[in-house]
């Protein structure tokens, strides 16, 4: 199913990507070609086949990954804010949310 | 060049020092970086400091990797060094923590000399997608080293470091290993912790090892493998002694070959090298059996749905809020997200995020993502059936030797088809290793790949070691330390 430039714009919105007109023109046929390529899977009969979600091996699925509900040390505000583009007192400052 | 075990033993016995080994690696890294661009950061001060700490330890016997210099792919977090993932969007990000694999390497006495260049967010097969320039193949600097762990593969191939870590989501350790003539190992899914590996495809990613010697890959896996409470996808499976059976012969082991996978699309010199390597295993006493992986031909289609879907989710966190690059002059939050991501991500990353967003979007999830995961199950079943008849499946690692820069950048699908032999292992979760098996007429390395059942790394290493011992690659790249 061919992907149009309008589709690309819609997808870019969903993915929070602001793409240029040149990018839209470049990506539409490329993504269209890839989507057509992957559609070959439609020819395969997958009736009653369980999807392999998660990628775990059988041993991985059996591994118990719960831990005790006890407080553990965490990163802390100072370290968490160290890399922030616009840190403020104990929080991350961002441009206004509602426009 | 000597094995890391010999290097380490020499350091423990006091015949040489961690400082000497580290200096040597640092000098080589600095000297060759203009020609190879393998490193994005070389941490001379930190590495020499660490080497001094190792040398000062009176009891080195408990350090299996004492003084061994390492290069680490720049999508694995090392405290005190950058982690850029080959992207502009991480800006000046310096992780406040080590990946678990890094903690284990450091505890074992190793010295990290720097972070290596890679395709942006591990997305690529040529290292041409890095925001910081391509890595050159040490065998021919007009050709790609492979990707996405191109920098790590080049650093090992050029003799800068004996071992490096990379990551492998669709072949990103094994494919550059093949193109650069080194060993590349991807463990079973859940064998090595992904904590501190920046996530690309969470059901596919594994940290892997690049080395010149199979025995060195085994020694590194020994240190980094095992359950980690910080990564719930690691399995509670005991870690065997990966070096114990390395030197055993391979008589009677069964090697599975799928004739269908050696058909069209394979470079004739690759096919010839693989046929020779099959003969080599016969000479070593292995039994060659026919196997069939009927769904392997759909693996690229399955992979580029699942990997991109998972990536679109994993890369949502790069939004300019908490770390990394933030676009200027955005009037409100939504615009900031969009501008930051548009300015920060390269084209391949955007392509894959959009593909992933599309296949997960309303109305398409069943048709693409669910369908792909069902075919993934069928592929896993193919492997289970194959492993009833053989101990390892042998394939080429890549369909061609290293190609020229620019040859495939304008055709994403053609670029994706480089991964045709490697993605199967990530989809099935099985371990795989690439071993150099010859040179093309142009002097470019060719790799053979062995894939084994879950948790069979010891046997894969044994098969690889037997091959490397019988048919060593007696050649060096043009660019060498």
Interface residues (C-beta under 8 A of the other chain):
Chain A: X3 X7 X8 X11 X12 X14 X15 X16 X17 X18 X19 X20 X23 X26 X27 X30 X31 X33 X34 X35 X37 X38 X40 X41 X42 X44 X46 X49 X50 X51 X52 X53 X54 X55 X56 X57 X58 X59 X60 X62 X63 X64 X65 X67 X75 X79 X80 X82 X83 X84 X85 X86 X92 X94 X95 X96 X97 X98 X99
Chain B: X91 X92 X93 X94 X96 X97 X188 X189 X190 X202 X203 X204 X227 X229 X232 X233 X234 X235 X236 X237 X295 X298 X300 X301 X302 X304 X305 X312 X316 X319 X320 X321 X322 X323 X324 X325 X326 X330 X331 X332 X333 X334 X335 X336 X337 X338 X339 X341 X342 X345 X347 X350 X351 X353 X354 X355 X357 X358 X359 X361 X367 X368 X370 X371 X372 X373 X374 X375 X376 X377 X378 X380 X412 X413 X416 X427 X429 X454 X455
